Amino acid sequence: MADDGTGPAEHARPPVEDAGVPEFWRPLGLPGLADVHTHFLPPRMLRKVWAYFDAAGPLVGTEWPIRYRWDDAARVAHLRRLGVRMFSALAYPHRPGMAESLNAWTLDFAARTPGCLPSATFFPEPAAARYVADALAAGARVFKVHVQVGGFAPTDPALDAVWGLLAEAGVPVVVHAGHAPVGTAHTGPESFAALLARHPGLAAIVAHLGAPDYAAFLGLAERYAHVRLDTTMAFTSFFDRFVPFPAAELPRLRELGLAGKVLLGSDFPNIPYPYAEQLSALARLDLGDDWLRAVCWDAAAALFDLG
């Protein structure tokens, strides 16, 4: 029977543990997985990030044990065992003066790590437009901005030229714009909508489906041609305890996914459960194999020209 997207996925096998991940994507006829939302950072910074999670810092708000507390080589090898053929090294600064050195590290990491998208970031500061232009010239194919951690408004005037550069280049930027896990003065759909009103051609990927304001962020993806969303942590049992996705919005999510506007994201390695749980959570939605194919590979393959 052909998959019409209305019933349970007929071929995908929801994995219980990571060892079963290849048997999730192979029956779908995919060449592997494309994960737009993973993190690789300079070792000293990564240790600080993990320490912040260990302490359940004020922007985390809950106990959050890091599952994959391994070195870079071990984590890359694990992604390859899972069949993740495309991933990112998303970094983000929390103060001025950090972004340019982070870009040097992440771009070098991608250059020596097959399968990693060249990734970069920025912060509202006078040098931002210059070093973003430099990162684009160096081959950056995805950027990351964390409005919550950075503590700035996406409409900060210091970023106006940056958003314009990215919109003109058509290079996507993964934006943590939603309130989850802890809202701040500059998170939420209103601030992000104000940015899009200024730069309607921006190729933005809203992290975590915009949780907890799912409906509003789905609406922005419907309205703006180049706005997409990633699935990072959404529908997992851990995330659902705090910000469950409303069942009434699943038809909209399905349509956006089939239109290539929903991408797989995981937050690997900074997750408190097996990587497999993200895929099982998506399969449990019963949105059909075509939807899973689009989310887990096809949308990213088209966006990043993976072939």
N, C-alpha and C positions, 0 to 999 in steps of 0.2 A: 504494500500500500504506500502511495506517495505521502510524504510528510506535508501536511497542510497547515502545520503550526497550531492546530487547535487542540491537540491531545498530547499525552506524554511523548517525550523523545523516544523514538523506536530503536535507535542504534547506540546512542551514547550510553556509556556505563559509568554512573556516578562513582568516582573512586573514594574509597574509605581512607586509604593511606597513600602516600606519595608513590609507592611502588606501582600502584594501579593507574597512575595518571596516563601513561601511554595508551592504555586500553580504553581511556575515555575519548581521546581525540582520533585514534586510528580508525575506529568504526565510522566516524563522521567523514572519512575521506580527506582529512586535513594533512598537510605536511608537517604539522606540529602546532605549537601555540605561539601567539604574539602577545606579550605582556607589556603594556605601555607604562606601567607604574611599579617599578622596582627601584631599589636604592643601593648605590655603591658610593661610599664616601671616603675621604682620607682617613686612615686608621685612627688618628687622634680624635678627629671629630666624631667618628662613628662610636668610639668608646664613650664620648660625652653624651651622645644621643641615647645610647643604651642605658647609661646611668640615669638619665632623665626619666626614661620609661620605668626603670627599676624603682625609682622613688615615687612613681605615680605623680609626676609633676602637675602643676596647676592647669596646664593645657591638655593633660591626658585624662585626669579625673577618675581613674580607676586602676586597679591592679592590671598590669600588662606585661606578662613574662615573654621575653623575646624567644621565639622558637629556634631561630637559626643563628645562633651566636658563634659563627664560624668565620674563618678568614676568607679573603676574596676568592682565592683559588678554589676552596671547597664549595663556596656558594655558587660560583660559576659552573663548576662541575655538576652540582646538584640540579641546577636549571637545565643543563644539557641532558642529564638522565631523564628528566621529566619530559623532554621534548620541546622546551621553550627555545624557539629558534630566534626570536627577537625579544630583547628586553632593554631596559634603560638604566642609566646611572643618575637618577634624579637627586640633585643636591639643592639646598636652599639656605640662604644666609638669614641670620636673625638680627644682624646689625650692619651698619655701613662698613665698607672696607674689606668685606669677606668674599664677595661674589667673584671678583676677577681671579683670585687664586683658586677658588673652587672650580671655575671653568677650566683653568689650566689642568687641574687634576682630572676632572671628569672627561675632558676631551682626550687627554693622554690615555686614560683607562680604556676608552672606546677604541682608540687606535690600536691598542695591543690586545683587545678582547673581541674576537669574532662574535657577531650576533648582537653586540651592544650598540644601540643608537648613540651617536655623538650627542651629548646632553650638556645643557648650560643653564644658567640662572641669572638673576639680577635683583637689585634692591634700589629703592628710590634714593638716588644720590647723584651728584653732578656728573660723575664719570659713566653713568649707566649706559647712555646711548653709544658712547665710544666703545666700551668693552662688549656690548651686545653686537655691535657691527663687527667687531673683531672676531667674536665667536661665530657669527654667521659666515664670515669669510673663511674661518678655519673649518667649516663644514658642520656646524651644529644643526641637528635635524629635529630636536625637541628641546623645549625650555620648561623649567618648573618654577612656579611662584607659590609661596605658602603665605597667604594673607594673614592667617591666624598667628603663625609663629613669627612672621615678620612684623606684625603689629602696625601695618600701614593700609591706607585705603587704596584700592586698585586705581582710583581716579587721581591719585597724588600727581600734581603737575610735573614732578621730576620724572615721571614715567611716560608722559604723553608721547615723547619722541620714540621711546622704546616700543610702545604698543604699535605706533605707526610703522616702524621698521619691520616688526614681526608680521603685521597685516600685509604689508607690501610684499614681503618675502614668501608669505604663505606657509611659514614654519609654525607648527602647532606649539602651544604652551599649555602644559598641564597646570591648572589653577586649583589650589585648595581654597575654594571660595565659600564653602558652607560652614555652618555653625558647629558641626560635629568635629571632635567630641566635646569641645567646650567653646561656646560662642564668644566673640570679642566685638569691639565697637565697629570693626570694619568687615566682618564676615556677614554672609547672608545674600539672598538673591537681589535685594535692592541695590547694594553696592556694585554687584557684578553687572546688573542690568544697566546701571549708569555708565559703566565702562563700555559695554557693547553699544550703547547709544552714541558714544563718541567714536567708536571704532567698529562699525558693524561688519567689516570684513575680516576681523580677527579670527584666526583658526585656534579656538580655545577648546580644551578638553577639561570638563568639570570633574574633579576628583570626587570619588565616593558617591557618584550620582547626585551630588549636591546635598547630601544628608545634613539635617533632617528635613529640609524644605524640598523634598523630591518633586512635588507637583510644579512648583514655581520654576525649578531648573529644567524640568522636562519641557515646560512651556518655552523657555529661552532656546532650547535646542530645536524646538519646532519652528520658532520664529526666525532664527538666524541660520543661514545656510551653512556656515562653517563652524558652528558650535556643536560639540559632541560631549559625551559623558563617558567616564570609565566606571567599572563595576567594583573598584577597590573596596574590599571588606563587606560590601553590601550583600545581604541575605545570609551571611554566616550567622551561626547561633550566637557568637560573641557580640556581633554588631546589632543583631536583632533585639538583644536585651535592652538596648538604649534607644535605637533609632530604627524601628521596624519600617519596612517599606509598605505603604498602603496597598492592599490587594486591588483596590479600585483603579489604581494607576498602571497595573500590569498590561492592559491592552495598549496604552500609549508607549510603554517601554518596549513592547514587542514591535510596534510599528517603527519606532526609531531604530531599534536594532536591525530590523530587516532593511532599513534605509541606509545602513552603514554608519550610524551615528552613535553607537554604543560599542566601546572597546573593553576588552579584558584588562583589568588591573588587579594587582594582588597585594601590594605593599611589602612584598618579600624584600628583605628577611625580617622586617619589623612586625611580625604577626605572632599572636599567641596560640596558634593552632597550625595543623599541617597545611601546606600549600593545597593539597587535595581538597580541603574543605571549601575553598572558593569555587572550584569547579563543580563539586557536588551541589553546592548551594544554587548555582546557576541551572544545573540540570533539573533540580527539584522544582523549578518554576514551571516546568512543563510547557514551555513556549515553543517547542518544536526544534527539530534538528537543524532546519534552515537558520533559525535564530542563533543557535549555538555556533554554527559554522561562521556566521557573520561576526558574532561577537569575539570568538576565540581566535579567528585568523583573518577573515576576508576584509573586515573594516580596516584593520591596521595594514594589511597587505596593500590595499588601495591607497591609503593615506601616505604610507611611507615607501610605496613602490617596491615591495618586497619580491615581486615576481611570482 
